Amino acid sequence: MFLTVHIGRSLLCHGYKLWYFNLLDTIS
């Protein structure tokens, strides 16, 4: 259970960073 939550949070954080950098790329 804990491992699943940890992996899920890691994926969420990674996806958020990718989306954020994508947004910066679009703006500039």
N, C-alpha and C positions, 0 to 999 in steps of 0.2 A: 504493500500500500504506500509506504513512505517513498519507496524508490520510484513508483509511478508518478507520484506528486512531484518529486524532484525533477524527473525527466520532463514532465509536462511544463513545469515552470521554466526550465532551461530553454525548451523549444519556444515558449511564449516570449521570453526575453530576447532570444535570437531573432525571432520573426519580427518583433517590434523594432529592433535595431535595423534590420534589413529594410523595413517599411520607412523608417525615419531617414535613412541614407537615400532611399529612393526619392523621398519627398524633397530633400535638399537638392538632389540632382535635378529634379523637375523645376524647382524654383530658380536655380541659377542658370 
